[in-house]
Amino acid sequence: QIARLLTVKREREIEEGIGKRLSRKLDKQWKKNIVVKPPPTVLRLREEEAAAEAAED
């Protein structure tokens, strides 16, 4: 199924006139822009630390 998605993506790029090299470059830029969301436990710890600091001030 992933291969099919990549094929559809490549067909769309060919229609737009995007070459293979530019396609790889755009893929790298896209991957760099992905922000990994931290797990909920880490978010909860950060909130608790922020609340503790606010209570100290």
MDTraj code that builds the backbone (N, CA, C; nanometers):
import mdtraj as md
import numpy as np

residues = "GLN ILE ALA ARG LEU LEU THR VAL LYS ARG GLU ARG GLU ILE GLU GLU GLY ILE GLY LYS ARG LEU SER ARG LYS LEU ASP LYS GLN TRP LYS LYS ASN ILE VAL VAL LYS PRO PRO PRO THR VAL LEU ARG LEU ARG GLU GLU GLU ALA ALA ALA GLU ALA ALA GLU ASP".split()
xyz = np.array([
    [0.0829, -0.1190, 0.0000],
    [0.0000, 0.0000, 0.0000],
    [0.0876, 0.1259, 0.0000],
    [0.1980, 0.1221, 0.0732],
    [0.2875, 0.2376, 0.0748],
    [0.3476, 0.2583, -0.0636],
    [0.3826, 0.1470, -0.1299],
    [0.4404, 0.1583, -0.2641],
    [0.3414, 0.2255, -0.3586],
    [0.2138, 0.1937, -0.3433],
    [0.1120, 0.2544, -0.4288],
    [0.1042, 0.4048, -0.4030],
    [0.1112, 0.4436, -0.2747],
    [0.1076, 0.5860, -0.2409],
    [0.2264, 0.6586, -0.3015],
    [0.3452, 0.5961, -0.2942],
    [0.4641, 0.6584, -0.3510],
    [0.4512, 0.6711, -0.5021],
    [0.3914, 0.5702, -0.5663],
    [0.3730, 0.5753, -0.7112],
    [0.2795, 0.6894, -0.7485],
    [0.1710, 0.7034, -0.6741],
    [0.0753, 0.8119, -0.7005],
    [0.1444, 0.9464, -0.6814],
    [0.2254, 0.9556, -0.5756],
    [0.2990, 1.0794, -0.5488],
    [0.3932, 1.1100, -0.6649],
    [0.4645, 1.0084, -0.7109],
    [0.5604, 1.0280, -0.8205],
    [0.4878, 1.0678, -0.9493],
    [0.3746, 1.0052, -0.9765],
    [0.2972, 1.0411, -1.0964],
    [0.2545, 1.1872, -1.0903],
    [0.2126, 1.2324, -0.9732],
    [0.1721, 1.3713, -0.9554],
    [0.2917, 1.4643, -0.9791],
    [0.4088, 1.4239, -0.9281],
    [0.5293, 1.5052, -0.9482],
    [0.5664, 1.5130, -1.0955],
    [0.5525, 1.4026, -1.1673],
    [0.5834, 1.4023, -1.3108],
    [0.4904, 1.4983, -1.3838],
    [0.3614, 1.4972, -1.3454],
    [0.2654, 1.5888, -1.4081],
    [0.3036, 1.7340, -1.3821],
    [0.3568, 1.7614, -1.2619],
    [0.3957, 1.8979, -1.2265],
    [0.5330, 1.9346, -1.2815],
    [0.6038, 1.8364, -1.3367],
    [0.7352, 1.8630, -1.3949],
    [0.8481, 1.8622, -1.2937],
    [0.8291, 1.7937, -1.1821],
    [0.9332, 1.7858, -1.0792],
    [1.0227, 1.6663, -1.1100],
    [1.1544, 1.6919, -1.1191],
    [1.2497, 1.5849, -1.1479],
    [1.2766, 1.4992, -1.0253],
    [1.3447, 1.3851, -1.0477],
    [1.3717, 1.2931, -0.9369],
    [1.4601, 1.3572, -0.8309],
    [1.5612, 1.4318, -0.8761],
    [1.6543, 1.4924, -0.7810],
    [1.5833, 1.5965, -0.6935],
    [1.5026, 1.6802, -0.7575],
    [1.4266, 1.7805, -0.6825],
    [1.3272, 1.7120, -0.5886],
    [1.2707, 1.6011, -0.6344],
    [1.1761, 1.5260, -0.5521],
    [1.2433, 1.4790, -0.4240],
    [1.3644, 1.4255, -0.4363],
    [1.4376, 1.3798, -0.3176],
    [1.4692, 1.4967, -0.2255],
    [1.5045, 1.6103, -0.2858],
    [1.5359, 1.7295, -0.2068],
    [1.4121, 1.7747, -0.1284],
    [1.2976, 1.7762, -0.1951],
    [1.1733, 1.8162, -0.1289],
    [1.1363, 1.7181, -0.0180],
    [1.1613, 1.5873, -0.0421],
    [1.1338, 1.4867, 0.0605],
    [1.2174, 1.5122, 0.1850],
    [1.3452, 1.5449, 0.1652],
    [1.4331, 1.5709, 0.2795],
    [1.3849, 1.6924, 0.3573],
    [1.3455, 1.7974, 0.2863],
    [1.2955, 1.9177, 0.3532],
    [1.1691, 1.8857, 0.4318],
    [1.0815, 1.8047, 0.3716],
    [0.9565, 1.7678, 0.4364],
    [0.9846, 1.6894, 0.5643],
    [1.0801, 1.5949, 0.5582],
    [1.1122, 1.5139, 0.6755],
    [1.1716, 1.5987, 0.7873],
    [1.2494, 1.7015, 0.7517],
    [1.3093, 1.7883, 0.8532],
    [1.2035, 1.8718, 0.9243],
    [1.0917, 1.8983, 0.8585],
    [0.9878, 1.9829, 0.9159],
    [0.8936, 1.9077, 1.0092],
    [0.9079, 1.7754, 1.0172],
    [0.8210, 1.6973, 1.1042],
    [0.8647, 1.7179, 1.2487],
    [0.7720, 1.7566, 1.3338],
    [0.8008, 1.7771, 1.4756],
    [0.7432, 1.6588, 1.5521],
    [0.8295, 1.5897, 1.6254],
    [0.7854, 1.4730, 1.7006],
    [0.7159, 1.5193, 1.8279],
    [0.5956, 1.4699, 1.8475],
    [0.5173, 1.5067, 1.9658],
    [0.5636, 1.4208, 2.0836],
    [0.5981, 1.4827, 2.1965],
    [0.6422, 1.4033, 2.3116],
    [0.5267, 1.3225, 2.3704],
    [0.5588, 1.2129, 2.4380],
    [0.4524, 1.1318, 2.4979],
    [0.3789, 1.2093, 2.6070],
    [0.2550, 1.1720, 2.6362],
    [0.1739, 1.2449, 2.7339],
    [0.2392, 1.2527, 2.8721],
    [0.3145, 1.1492, 2.9099],
    [0.3786, 1.1517, 3.0420],
    [0.4797, 1.2650, 3.0508],
    [0.5538, 1.2884, 2.9438],
    [0.6527, 1.3963, 2.9430],
    [0.5817, 1.5314, 2.9494],
    [0.4722, 1.5447, 2.8766],
    [0.3963, 1.6698, 2.8800],
    [0.3457, 1.6981, 3.0214],
    [0.2974, 1.5938, 3.0888],
    [0.2462, 1.6095, 3.2242],
    [0.3588, 1.6522, 3.3191],
    [0.4772, 1.5914, 3.3040],
    [0.5910, 1.6290, 3.3885],
    [0.6294, 1.7743, 3.3669],
    [0.6299, 1.8179, 3.2417],
    [0.6642, 1.9575, 3.2113],
    [0.5644, 2.0533, 3.2760],
    [0.4358, 2.0180, 3.2689],
    [0.3327, 2.1033, 3.3290],
    [0.3508, 2.1113, 3.4804],
    [0.3835, 1.9964, 3.5422],
    [0.4038, 1.9951, 3.6871],
    [0.5245, 2.0802, 3.7258],
    [0.6331, 2.0705, 3.6469],
    [0.7524, 2.1508, 3.6751],
    [0.7221, 2.2998, 3.6600],
    [0.6471, 2.3344, 3.5559],
    [0.6117, 2.4749, 3.5337],
    [0.5242, 2.5262, 3.6483],
    [0.4324, 2.4428, 3.6948],
    [0.3457, 2.4825, 3.8055],
    [0.4271, 2.4993, 3.9338],
    [0.5246, 2.4119, 3.9548],
    [0.6090, 2.4211, 4.0745],
    [0.6921, 2.5495, 4.0712],
    [0.7458, 2.5820, 3.9549],
    [0.8241, 2.7050, 3.9416],
    [0.7365, 2.8282, 3.9623],
    [0.6147, 2.8233, 3.9113],
    [0.5228, 2.9361, 3.9274],
    [0.4854, 2.9527, 4.0753],
    [0.4742, 2.8415, 4.1466],
    [0.4396, 2.8470, 4.2883],
    [0.5547, 2.9048, 4.3704],
    [0.6776, 2.8783, 4.3261],
    [0.7946, 2.9305, 4.3980],
    [0.8069, 3.0816, 4.3826],
    [0.7697, 3.1328, 4.2672],
    [0.7827, 3.2775, 4.2399],
    [0.6756, 3.3541, 4.3061],
])
top = md.Topology()
chain = top.add_chain()
for i, resn in enumerate(residues, 1):
    res = top.add_residue(resn, chain, resSeq=i)
    for name in ("N", "CA", "C"):
        top.add_atom(name, md.element.get_by_symbol(name[0]), res)
traj = md.Trajectory(xyz[None], top)
